[in-house]
Amino acid sequence: MLKLTHVKTSNEGFFSVYDFEEINDVLEIHEHTDNTSHYSVVTNGMLQMFNEFGNIKKLTPGIIEKIPMNYKHGFRALTKDARLVNIPYKD
């Protein structure tokens, strides 16, 4: 099961924390159109990032992936108890 937690920051927004409890839990393809570009950081486990064209990238702890506004993307857990943290930035 995929769980989402929002963590409020002291400045302009919040971090989004996604906990992927099981292998193959999926955050479906989506895009951010409301000025919500973000960095995605895997803090635990391994995830697969994919886009609308089927391109796949493996993400491991410490990898930082810049996700620009309007980029269609999703994530799939490759391990149990994987965690993804999204940190917003302004374009």
VMD Tcl script that draws the C-alpha trace (Angstrom):
set ca {
  {0.00 0.00 0.00}
  {1.22 3.50 -0.86}
  {0.94 6.12 1.89}
  {1.33 9.88 1.46}
  {2.26 12.34 4.21}
  {2.64 16.10 3.77}
  {5.19 17.78 6.02}
  {4.74 21.55 6.31}
  {7.85 23.68 5.94}
  {8.50 27.04 7.52}
  {8.61 28.84 4.18}
  {6.50 28.32 1.06}
  {5.09 24.85 1.09}
  {5.50 21.28 2.17}
  {7.48 18.16 1.53}
  {5.59 15.13 0.25}
  {6.68 11.81 1.73}
  {5.58 8.62 -0.05}
  {5.97 5.29 1.73}
  {5.82 2.27 -0.58}
  {5.12 -0.62 1.80}
  {5.22 -3.47 -0.72}
  {7.18 -4.36 -3.86}
  {5.32 -3.09 -6.95}
  {3.38 -0.39 -5.07}
  {2.90 2.35 -7.67}
  {2.54 6.10 -7.75}
  {0.85 6.35 -11.15}
  {2.00 8.66 -13.94}
  {1.09 12.25 -13.16}
  {2.35 15.75 -13.86}
  {2.56 18.98 -11.92}
  {0.98 21.94 -13.69}
  {0.54 24.38 -10.81}
  {4.12 25.59 -10.32}
  {4.99 22.57 -8.16}
  {8.28 21.41 -9.59}
  {10.23 19.26 -7.15}
  {13.31 17.24 -6.41}
  {12.61 13.58 -5.69}
  {14.94 11.87 -3.22}
  {14.84 8.18 -2.34}
  {15.65 7.84 1.35}
  {15.03 4.12 1.75}
  {14.85 1.11 -0.57}
  {14.86 1.25 -4.37}
  {12.35 2.76 -6.77}
  {11.86 2.73 -10.50}
  {10.96 6.07 -12.07}
  {9.13 5.95 -15.39}
  {7.57 8.41 -17.80}
  {4.82 8.43 -20.42}
  {7.20 7.03 -23.05}
  {8.15 4.01 -20.97}
  {11.63 5.28 -20.12}
  {12.77 3.76 -16.86}
  {15.40 4.88 -14.35}
  {16.39 3.04 -11.16}
  {16.64 5.27 -8.08}
  {18.50 4.29 -4.91}
  {19.05 6.11 -1.60}
  {20.79 9.44 -2.00}
  {19.89 9.87 -5.68}
  {18.29 13.26 -6.34}
  {16.09 13.54 -9.42}
  {14.93 16.97 -10.62}
  {11.28 16.83 -11.76}
  {10.30 19.90 -13.78}
  {6.76 21.23 -14.06}
  {4.65 19.45 -16.74}
  {6.91 16.37 -16.83}
  {4.77 13.22 -16.74}
  {6.30 10.68 -14.36}
  {5.53 7.90 -11.90}
  {7.30 5.57 -9.47}
  {7.21 1.83 -8.69}
  {8.71 0.16 -5.62}
  {11.46 -2.37 -6.30}
  {11.85 -3.17 -2.60}
  {9.60 -3.29 0.45}
  {9.46 -0.20 2.65}
  {10.84 2.21 0.04}
  {10.46 5.91 0.75}
  {10.40 8.88 -1.63}
  {10.59 12.49 -0.47}
  {9.60 15.32 -2.82}
  {11.13 18.72 -2.10}
  {9.51 21.64 -3.96}
  {11.48 24.27 -5.86}
  {10.56 27.33 -7.90}
  {11.43 27.40 -11.61}
}
mol new
graphics top color blue
foreach p $ca { graphics top sphere $p radius 0.5 }
foreach p [lrange $ca 0 end-1] q [lrange $ca 1 end] { graphics top cylinder $p $q radius 0.2 }
display resetview
